[in-house]
Amino acid sequence: MQTALYLIPVTLGETPIETVLPAHNREIILGIKHFIVENIRTARRFLKKTDSSINIDSLTFYELNKHTSPADVSGYLQPIANGESVGVISEAGCPAIADPGADVVALAQQKKYKVVPLVGPSSIIMSVMGSGFNGQSFAFHGYLPIDSSERIKRLKQLEGRIYSENQTQLFIETPYRNNKMFEDIIKNCRPQTKLCIASNITCEDESIITLSVADWIKRKFEIPKVPTIFLIYK
């Protein structure tokens, strides 16, 4: 096993590990003693779920969040300089994709450390796969503005791009505001614009549905308060 910064995907929700993560990931994890994580408690839980024989107390965890300074991040990578690998674990899905882990990867690249992304589920990529929309050109925008008027303005801008650039547009919302986002889309986007709602990807209650805005208006639908990605296309 090469000394490197390993980007370790985790499950989306309570999906069994063996259904979405290859055995190779477990082998890599067993060779790492230093982990940069968003949340120590959930990272410990994930590692124990990966292999119950892991001695959690023998591992070192470095917490990464919006309060972590660049100096702290640099220190987190010191084990690599000493010949020891470091793993990055996010809260869900793939590290460094819509995730603070990107800052760690950028620093590792600057220091010319080897970076190894491991295979795992990405709700962003999987939602594009399941939508039927353009997979050659798409853009993920994260959260749209909370202010209603600003959000509607942004929605109209993104809708314009699907017609002018032939580009799929993706964005997310806090689960408890899913239905408010849904209402804003069907009230303000063109009837012919297509909307895909992808919820709880890879979980037992996964739902990926694509309809035109006009058809969504006819359908009585309520989005559960679960992780959801919204995609629009023409």
C-alpha positions in Angstrom: 0.0 0.0 0.0 1.5 3.3 -1.1 1.7 6.2 1.3 -1.0 8.7 0.2 -4.0 10.7 1.0 -6.9 8.3 0.5 -10.4 9.7 -0.2 -12.7 7.2 1.4 -16.4 7.2 0.3 -19.1 6.2 2.9 -22.6 5.0 2.4 -25.5 7.3 1.7 -27.9 6.6 4.6 -28.1 3.2 6.2 -27.3 1.3 3.0 -25.4 -2.0 3.7 -21.7 -1.4 3.0 -21.3 -4.4 0.9 -23.9 -3.2 -1.6 -22.1 0.1 -2.5 -18.5 -0.2 -1.5 -15.9 -2.6 -2.9 -13.9 -4.9 -0.7 -10.7 -3.1 -1.8 -11.8 -0.1 0.2 -11.8 -2.2 3.4 -8.3 -3.3 2.7 -7.1 0.3 2.3 -8.9 1.4 5.5 -7.2 -1.4 7.5 -3.9 0.1 6.5 -4.6 3.6 7.7 -4.1 4.9 11.3 -4.8 8.6 10.7 -8.2 10.0 9.5 -9.4 13.5 8.6 -13.2 13.5 9.2 -16.2 15.8 9.3 -17.6 14.2 12.5 -15.5 11.9 14.7 -18.5 10.0 16.1 -20.0 9.1 12.8 -16.6 8.3 11.3 -15.8 5.9 14.1 -19.2 4.3 13.6 -18.5 3.9 9.8 -15.1 2.3 10.4 -16.5 -0.1 12.9 -19.2 -1.0 10.5 -16.6 -1.6 7.8 -14.7 -4.1 10.0 -15.7 -4.8 13.6 -12.1 -5.9 14.4 -10.8 -2.4 13.9 -9.3 -1.0 17.2 -10.9 2.4 17.1 -8.8 3.6 20.1 -5.6 3.0 18.2 -6.6 5.5 15.5 -6.0 9.2 15.4 -8.8 11.5 14.2 -8.6 15.1 12.9 -11.9 17.0 12.7 -12.5 19.1 9.6 -15.2 21.7 9.5 -15.8 25.4 8.6 -13.9 26.4 11.8 -10.7 24.5 10.9 -7.8 26.8 10.0 -5.4 26.3 7.1 -2.6 25.7 9.6 -4.6 22.9 11.2 -5.2 21.3 7.9 -1.5 21.4 7.0 -0.8 19.7 10.3 -3.3 17.0 9.5 -1.2 16.0 6.5 2.1 15.7 8.6 1.8 11.8 8.8 2.2 11.6 5.0 5.5 13.4 5.3 6.4 10.8 7.9 5.5 7.9 5.6 2.1 7.1 7.0 -1.1 7.3 4.9 -4.0 9.5 5.8 -7.7 8.9 5.0 -10.4 11.5 4.4 -14.0 10.5 5.4 -17.0 12.8 4.8 -20.5 12.5 6.4 -22.0 10.8 3.3 -20.9 9.9 -0.2 -17.6 10.9 -1.7 -15.1 13.2 0.0 -14.3 16.5 -1.6 -17.5 16.6 -3.7 -19.7 19.3 -2.2 -17.6 18.7 0.9 -14.9 20.5 3.0 -12.5 17.7 2.1 -11.7 19.5 -1.1 -9.5 21.9 0.9 -7.4 19.0 2.2 -7.0 17.6 -1.3 -5.9 21.0 -2.6 -3.2 21.2 0.0 -2.0 17.7 -0.6 -1.7 18.5 -4.3 0.3 21.6 -3.5 2.6 19.5 -1.3 2.9 17.0 -4.2 1.6 14.1 -2.0 -0.1 11.2 -3.8 -3.9 11.5 -3.7 -6.0 8.3 -4.2 -9.8 8.6 -4.7 -11.5 5.3 -3.8 -14.7 4.0 -5.5 -18.0 4.8 -3.9 -21.5 6.3 -4.2 -22.0 9.9 -5.3 -25.6 11.1 -5.1 -24.7 13.9 -7.6 -23.5 11.5 -10.3 -26.1 8.8 -9.6 -28.9 11.4 -9.8 -27.7 12.4 -13.3 -27.5 8.8 -14.3 -31.0 8.1 -13.2 -32.6 11.3 -14.5 -32.5 10.8 -18.3 -31.0 14.3 -18.6 -27.8 15.4 -20.4 -24.9 13.6 -18.8 -22.4 15.3 -21.2 -22.8 18.7 -19.7 -24.2 19.4 -16.2 -23.6 21.7 -13.3 -24.1 21.3 -9.5 -24.9 24.5 -7.6 -25.3 23.2 -4.0 -27.9 25.2 -2.0 -29.9 28.0 -3.7 -30.6 31.2 -1.8 -32.9 31.0 1.3 -34.7 34.3 0.5 -37.7 33.5 -1.6 -37.3 36.2 -4.2 -33.6 35.5 -4.6 -34.2 31.8 -4.9 -36.9 32.3 -7.6 -34.5 34.6 -9.4 -31.8 32.0 -9.3 -34.1 29.3 -10.4 -35.0 31.3 -13.5 -31.3 31.9 -14.2 -30.6 28.1 -14.0 -33.7 27.3 -16.2 -32.4 29.7 -18.8 -29.1 27.8 -18.9 -30.8 24.5 -19.7 -32.2 26.1 -22.9 -29.3 28.3 -23.9 -26.5 25.9 -23.0 -28.2 22.5 -23.2 -26.9 21.9 -19.7 -28.5 19.9 -16.9 -28.8 21.9 -13.7 -28.6 20.3 -10.2 -29.1 21.7 -6.7 -30.1 20.6 -3.2 -32.1 21.8 -0.3 -32.2 21.1 3.5 -34.6 18.1 3.8 -37.2 20.0 5.8 -37.4 22.6 3.0 -37.7 20.0 0.2 -41.4 20.7 -0.4 -40.9 24.5 -0.4 -38.3 24.1 -3.1 -40.6 21.8 -5.1 -43.4 24.4 -4.9 -41.1 27.2 -6.1 -40.0 25.1 -9.1 -43.4 24.1 -10.3 -44.8 27.6 -9.8 -42.0 29.5 -11.5 -40.5 27.2 -14.2 -41.9 26.6 -17.7 -44.5 23.9 -18.0 -42.4 22.0 -20.5 -39.2 22.1 -18.4 -38.4 18.7 -17.0 -37.8 18.2 -13.3 -36.2 15.1 -11.7 -36.5 14.6 -8.0 -33.9 12.1 -6.7 -34.3 11.2 -3.0 -32.4 8.8 -0.7 -30.2 7.4 -3.4 -29.0 3.8 -2.8 -31.3 3.4 0.2 -34.3 1.1 0.4 -36.8 3.9 -0.2 -34.8 5.4 -3.1 -37.0 7.4 -5.5 -35.9 9.0 -8.8 -38.7 10.4 -10.8 -38.6 12.6 -13.9 -41.7 14.5 -15.2 -42.4 17.8 -16.9 -43.4 20.7 -14.6 -46.9 20.5 -16.1 -47.1 16.8 -15.1 -45.8 17.5 -11.7 -48.5 20.1 -11.2 -51.1 17.4 -11.9 -49.6 15.0 -9.5 -50.2 15.1 -5.8 -46.7 14.6 -4.4 -44.9 15.3 -1.2 -41.2 14.8 -0.8 -40.1 13.1 2.4 -37.6 15.0 4.7 -34.7 13.0 3.3 -31.6 14.0 1.3 -32.8 15.0 -2.1 -31.3 16.4 -5.3 -33.3 18.5 -7.8 -32.4 18.4 -11.5 -33.9 20.5 -14.3 -33.5 20.1 -18.0 -35.4 20.6 -21.2 
